[in-house]
Amino acid sequence: MDITGDVSIRGNRWQRLFRRQQGQKASGEGQDGVKDKGKHNTFLDIILKFNWNEFIVDPAEQFYYVWIQVMTLPIVYNWVIIILRTCFTMIALSYLPVWLTLDYVSDLMYMIDMIITLHTGYLDQGILVKDLIQLRKRYLRSKHFLWDLASILPFDFLYFAFGIQTPLVRINRLLRIPRLNEALDRMETRTSYPNTFRIAKLMIYIFVLIHWNTCLYFALSSSLGFGSDPWVYPNITNTEFGSMRRQYFYCFWFSAQILTTVGDIPQPEREEEFLFMIADLLIAVLVFASIVGNVGNVITSLRDRDNVFFPNHELVKAYLRSHHISKELRERINNWYQHLYINKKIMRENEILQQLPLHMRTEIAVSVHLRTLSKVTIFQNCDRSLLEELVLKLTPQVFSPGEYVCRKGDVGHEMYIIKEGKLAVVADDGVTEFAVLSDGNFFGEISILNIKGNKSGNRRTANIRSNGYSDLFSLSKEDLTDVLSEFPAAKRHLEEKGRQILTKMGMLEESGEKEEGEGEKVETKIQRLESNLEVLQTKLARLMMELESSNHKMQARVAQLELEVSELETQLSEDDGERDRTLGRGQGVGREAEWEREEAEGEEEEEEEGSYMKGEKQGHGDDSNDVTKEGDGESTKSTKEDAERVVEGDKCRPKNPDNQGDKSEDDGEKIQGDDRPGKGDGAEIEPENGKEAKSGKRESEEGKRRKRIRERKLKGRRNERKTKKK
């Protein structure tokens, strides 16, 4: 009992341990599985969590260029294989799984290309548009989207109607040809050999054309019957022409003969054959013309490239022949041209890079020539911007063997930097060599700085001769002066370095510094005077312009005032004329009536005078002094008017002392003689007996005077009337 109990207890312990161990193993395996599953899920999460809305393709980046190159594969596949499987049924059925796989892989690439095109940005006012909404609108509203959509329509369902052996239902896949053209254009602009690429592209087009003609020829032979006549494909029951490779190669050779117009083909016998040959010959003419034209363009572009890189040798040779240049000199020139052409040395860098922007030309020149220019002693430690300006001024030159670069005593107009070759400093005899200059050396830098006190006077101090063909860069004095005018600090720095070099060489005069200082003072004064003169000239020109403008304004104002005055005078004259005409018409009628009335009054006055004289005579006979009334109201009115006229006439006469007495006497006579009431103070005038004779005489004189006045007035009125009538 005890033994069995102990055994059972021990067995239970071992079972528990075994179960615990199995549980640990299971938990370990479960954790490993969870880890592996977590890794897998992490990768999927990365793919799923990728924000496709932020995926934008820049058409200028490398990814887009590589992708459109990849897209050429499915496009070319469809253009070549669809027509091949349609016409060569044996090839289509033999490799059907391969063709179907490639078909749907190309369809998948078509759809991926549409997605990439949808996320491809475009430039708007020079800025890349990355807004997906705008990109989607632009792509969906473009013709490019319609072509892409038409090329991906699933016409493969027509297999159920026509059978799997009719791949012609996929003919819409050929509509993706614009993408192929874009890829080829991009490749042509990026390749370093564009002419070779153009020839290769032309050959690809011709191959595709011959391939299509091959398939159509085989299909036409199949419809007419293989071996029915010499023109069609031979009978395929013959083992020699039954293989698939023989069928395609024979048809390709036959089509190549037709399209290249080589000839040596069987004569067609049927109408279908004649029509096929006519179409092929017309296409052959276009193919031949395109080949000749493209090859001619390639040759022309190569010649233009040579003319740009190297001077035109033919024109130079024609000039030398026309001027009968010596044979030795012509050989030297020919050798110089040959050296340039063989070693591909460019002499017209500025013309080649002229089309590039200035900053790009500067970067190219810096990368090519800055290292060479920085080797010059006087340009070391100079500002980089100065060196960048100078590298654009460097001019490449090539010297032949034995040619002198400069001679002793010549005026220096440029300095030289040796790029390649060896030059010797020789004596005047041309034999003795003092030194040899090689790559990186320079000479002539002092002569272009115009340093005061230079004993050589900017002249060459040595003879420099090229031992072989030497490539040099030259920098002219004018170019250096133009650049240094914008860098005055660099100019002073270079002049100081030049004086140090001349001092070491013993070529600088002691008084040179003083003369230079005085020269600088004089130059400063001259510059100040010139600047002041320019300011004064500017002010004078401004004042002259202001004076001229004010003069023009005054002349315009005077002309305007004269015009206004003339208009006012014309208007006033017209108004006066109209008023005169109106008044003239009214006054003419009124004056004629007045003149008639005055004539009638004159006649009445004459009658009244007669009656008056008679009354006076009667009054003298009477003793009474009463004033009697004569005539009616009209006569009284007329006498009053006569008296007033007499008074006005007396006023018009000159007032002098002699006449004053007469005037008083006349007034007294007038008052005394006027015996009619209504005028005067109403007192009765008593006549005096002693003055009667005198008063009668005065009255007769008064009557004569009135008569004369009346005659004058009547005469004047008649004259005025005659004038008016005229």
Disulfide bonds with the S-S distance in Angstrom:
none
